[in-house]
Amino acid sequence: MRLVFASNNAHKLAEVRAMMPAGVEVLSLKEIGFEQEIDETGLTLEENSAIKAKAVYEWLLVNGRLGIDGVFADDTGLEIDALEGRPGVYTARWYREDDAGAVLNDEMMIFKANRAKALRELKGRADRGCQFRTVISLIRKPTPSLPEGKELIQVAGIVRGRIAESEYGEGGFGYDPIFIPEGYDKTFGELPAEVKNQISHRARAIEELVKVL
């Protein structure tokens, strides 16, 4: 089975590939030649992941790409209890709330700015509870057993935890150095990749995705 993951994020791609069972090949957008920008205009994780999956699936149809069994896309949000679920759908570029004119293009700088904002927002707060939630949207191509294909399947994965007082560890990406998952005393940035890949929100969403493949 060959699936397109609607992302060029090398970190997420590596995580997803490591979680997929044998016999499932995962291709990035770059590997299929998709170079368009996708406007994520949804107001929820569900809407944004569906927008991305549909955009890539429709591109495959127009360009006659054969040998692809489906497209899936994810959207992940950090939902902080004390902030009434923020940043949620705006997680990836939350730092821009502080200065809408300050646009960073370097991925690592964006990650750092987002973490710094989270720590500022929770400074002095006792309640540091939060959760990461990943929603995956899958569109499969028609087959003899499924002649009309499947318009859209959505699955989700959640991991509860808390925001650390400062950054710890250099592993992972995004908010990993400040997120401590429930049942652990180390951040995702400190935990070995194999541990994170067993308990993370993305791992749990992928587990649900595999069930419907």
MARMARPA-400329 format. One line per 10 residues: number of its first residue (from 1); for each residue x, y, z of C-alpha. Coordinates in steps of 0.05 Angstrom, whole numbers. Layout:
! residues N
NUM	X,Y,Z  ...
! end
This chain:
! residues 213
1	0,0,0  26,69,-19  -1,129,18  15,203,11  25,240,76  5,312,62  66,342,94  139,359,80  156,364,154  216,319,161
11	205,308,235  133,286,228  148,245,166  202,205,204  154,194,263  98,170,218  142,124,177  169,92,241  98,77,265  70,47,201
21	66,-29,194  106,-67,143  77,-63,73  55,10,79  98,60,42  90,133,62  108,187,11  117,261,25  89,318,-17  159,331,-44
31	165,259,-67  102,263,-109  119,331,-137  65,370,-101  91,441,-92  28,482,-81  14,521,-18  -49,496,19  -88,550,55  -109,521,122
41	-171,563,131  -208,516,179  -228,536,248  -217,466,277  -165,412,272  -216,369,237  -229,421,184  -155,436,171  -134,363,164  -192,351,116
51	-173,412,74  -102,386,66  -122,315,49  -174,337,-2  -127,386,-36  -73,333,-47  -123,279,-68  -154,325,-120  -85,343,-146  -69,269,-154
61	-133,259,-195  -118,319,-240  -46,297,-252  -64,224,-264  -17,197,-211  -24,122,-209  -3,73,-156  -25,116,-98  -76,83,-52  -96,144,-12
71	-78,210,20  -77,227,93  -64,293,129  -58,311,202  -69,373,243  -45,378,314  -64,426,369  -36,441,438  -97,453,482  -79,486,549
81	-130,480,605  -116,547,638  -121,582,570  -189,552,553  -159,505,501  -113,555,467  -74,555,422  -111,497,391  -116,505,316  -65,561,318
91	-12,519,352  39,519,294  49,594,293  22,616,360  80,663,371  49,711,320  -5,731,369  46,775,403  66,812,340  26,798,277
101	81,832,236  138,787,259  140,729,210  194,677,220  214,631,163  263,586,199  229,525,228  273,519,289  263,593,305  187,584,300
111	190,525,347  231,566,397  185,626,393  123,583,404  154,550,465  174,617,493  103,643,486  74,582,521  122,592,580  104,666,583
121	29,652,582  34,603,640  85,642,682  63,639,754  3,594,740  -7,533,783  -51,498,732  -5,475,676  -48,418,651  -57,410,576
131	-64,360,521  -39,348,451  -92,326,402  -79,301,331  -133,292,280  -118,252,216  -162,255,154  -156,199,103  -183,195,33  -175,128,-3
141	-179,117,-78  -234,72,-108  -220,-3,-110  -260,-64,-135  -284,-76,-64  -296,-2,-52  -316,23,-122  -336,93,-100  -277,102,-54  -286,133,15
151	-300,207,17  -268,220,84  -247,182,147  -224,219,209  -189,191,270  -157,224,330  -105,214,384  -96,250,450  -41,251,502  -52,289,567
161	5,322,604  30,388,631  74,446,610  142,446,645  170,508,680  225,514,628  255,475,570  286,407,580  320,363,528  338,373,456
171	301,315,424  236,317,385  211,382,355  159,436,365  135,439,437  169,374,457  221,406,505  165,435,548  112,381,546  113,328,601
181	65,270,585  22,240,640  58,184,677  127,212,663  174,262,696  211,280,632  191,321,572  182,293,502  248,328,488  283,284,539
191	248,218,527  277,170,475  243,173,407  219,101,414  183,119,479  151,181,449  130,142,387  91,94,432  52,145,473  47,209,433
201	-17,239,405  8,226,335  24,154,352  -46,143,379  -77,175,318  -34,132,272  -56,70,311  -128,89,296  -110,103,223  -79,34,214
211	-143,2,237  -182,32,179  -131,21,124
! end
